[in-house]
Every structure is written in C-alpha cells, then in structure tokens.
C-alpha cells in the first residue's frame, strides 16, 4: 500500500470544467520549495500547464520562502513537470487541435516524492452549470419522495 497524503486539491475544477482525462506527473523542485510546501507556504490558485520545447511546465505556482532560507532566492513561477514523451505529445495534441486546457487537480505526497495529478479539461458554460444544478435538485427530490 502506498502512503498518499494530499497537499492541495483544486475544488473548483469539477465546478468550472468537464474533466476529460487524468495524468500523474512528477515535479522538479528546489529544496527550499519543498520546505515551504511542508509549512503550507504556497499558493497554487490559477495555475495551468503549458507545453513548450517538448516538455510540460506548471505556470503560476507561487512558493513563499521561509525565514530559514537564503534571502537571495529568485522566485520562479514556472516549474518543470516530469512526464513521458507519449503523455506530453498526447496532451499537446489535445491542447492545440481540440482546444482543451490542462490544469492541476491535486498535489500529493507519494512515499517521499511530490506528485501532481493533471487533467485535460474543457470549460463549462453558464447554461451547463445551471442544467447540472437542476439535475442535482431533481435527484434530491426523488430520493426524499421515496
């Protein structure tokens, strides 16, 4: 059994997007970034994945240095994701041709490594959100009546 503990979960993803496909990726971090993750000094809101130079990049992640780290740290908001070439080409084709978006769903510890679960998604429109809400209400009413 693997020890998996969730660091961050994107709750808004299921509400804002239709989830098409999921992937697991590793992330290359510096030591001080791991330390800030352990102390919950990070912000992963509004992050997304882009494909450049045949590799996947996490854009918009903000890691706040802790007092114990060096003050001369350059904070980059771009992190490299570790994926296989087939997965990268698959994601790239869906982003470019079918106009999907790739976002992180959750970050978690897998043994001693930090992994990221990515998802290919398509945005929901306001009409879709309303229909889903109506369907949920109808299901609740059916359960209460029986």
C-alpha positions in Angstrom: 0.0 0.0 0.0 1.3 3.4 -0.9 1.4 6.3 1.5 -0.5 9.1 -0.2 -1.3 12.3 1.6 -3.0 15.2 -0.3 -1.2 18.6 -0.1 -3.5 20.6 -2.3 -6.9 19.8 -4.0 -8.4 22.0 -6.7 -12.1 22.1 -5.6 -13.2 24.5 -8.2 -12.1 22.2 -11.1 -15.2 20.0 -11.0 -17.5 23.0 -10.9 -15.7 25.0 -13.7 -14.7 22.3 -16.1 -15.7 19.0 -17.7 -12.8 16.6 -16.8 -11.8 14.5 -19.8 -8.6 12.7 -18.9 -6.2 12.5 -15.9 -2.4 12.0 -15.7 0.2 11.7 -12.9 3.4 13.8 -13.1 6.4 14.4 -11.0 7.6 18.0 -10.4 11.2 19.3 -10.2 11.6 21.4 -7.0 14.4 23.1 -5.2 15.0 22.2 -1.5 13.6 25.4 -0.1 10.4 24.9 -2.2 9.9 21.5 -0.6 10.4 23.1 2.8 7.8 25.8 2.1 5.3 23.1 1.0 5.9 21.3 4.3 5.0 24.5 6.1 2.0 25.3 3.8 3.6 28.5 2.4 2.4 28.2 -1.2 -0.3 29.3 -3.5 -1.5 27.1 -6.4 -4.6 29.0 -7.4 -4.9 30.0 -11.1 -2.2 27.5 -12.1 -2.2 25.8 -15.5 0.0 23.6 -17.6 1.6 24.6 -20.9 3.7 22.6 -23.3 6.9 24.3 -24.6 10.1 22.9 -26.0 8.6 19.3 -25.9 8.2 19.4 -22.1 5.4 20.3 -19.8 5.5 23.3 -17.5 3.4 24.3 -14.5 2.8 28.1 -14.7 1.6 30.3 -11.9 2.7 28.3 -8.8 3.8 30.6 -6.0 6.1 29.3 -3.3 7.0 31.7 -0.4 10.5 31.3 1.1 10.7 30.5 4.8 12.9 32.6 7.2 15.5 29.8 7.3 16.3 30.0 3.6 18.7 32.3 1.8 17.3 35.8 1.1 18.8 35.9 -2.4 16.4 33.3 -3.9 14.9 34.1 -7.3 11.3 33.0 -7.1 10.2 31.5 -10.4 6.5 30.8 -11.0 7.3 28.1 -13.6 8.1 24.5 -12.6 9.0 21.7 -14.9 6.7 18.6 -14.9 8.2 15.2 -15.4 6.1 13.2 -17.9 6.8 10.6 -20.6 7.1 11.7 -24.2 3.9 9.9 -25.2 1.9 11.7 -22.5 3.4 15.1 -23.5 2.5 14.6 -27.2 -1.0 13.4 -26.2 -1.6 16.5 -24.1 -0.1 18.7 -26.7 -2.4 17.4 -29.4 -5.5 17.9 -27.3 -4.4 21.4 -26.3 -3.5 22.5 -29.9 -6.1 20.7 -32.0 -9.1 20.1 -29.8 -8.7 23.3 -27.7 -8.7 21.6 -24.3 -7.0 23.1 -21.3 -4.6 21.3 -18.9 -4.9 22.1 -15.2 -3.6 20.5 -12.0 -6.2 18.8 -9.9 -4.2 17.9 -6.9 -0.7 17.7 -5.4 0.1 14.9 -3.0 3.0 13.0 -1.3 3.6 9.6 -2.8 6.1 8.0 -0.4 8.8 10.7 -0.3 8.0 12.4 -3.7 5.6 15.1 -4.6 3.3 14.2 -7.4 0.8 16.2 -9.4 -2.5 14.9 -10.9 -3.1 16.8 -14.2 -6.4 16.8 -16.1 -7.4 17.7 -19.6 -10.5 19.8 -19.3 -13.0 21.8 -21.2 -14.7 24.8 -19.7 -18.3 24.7 -18.7 -20.7 27.4 -19.8 -23.2 29.0 -17.5 -26.0 27.0 -19.1 -24.2 23.8 -18.4 -23.8 24.7 -14.8 -27.5 25.5 -14.4 -28.5 22.2 -16.0 -26.3 20.3 -13.7 -27.7 22.1 -10.7 -31.3 21.4 -11.8 -30.4 17.7 -12.2 -28.9 17.5 -8.7 -32.0 19.2 -7.2 -34.3 16.8 -9.1 -32.3 13.8 -7.8 -32.5 15.1 -4.2 -36.3 15.5 -4.6 -36.6 11.9 -5.9 -34.7 10.5 -3.0 -36.8 12.4 -0.5 -40.1 11.3 -2.1 -39.1 7.6 -1.9 
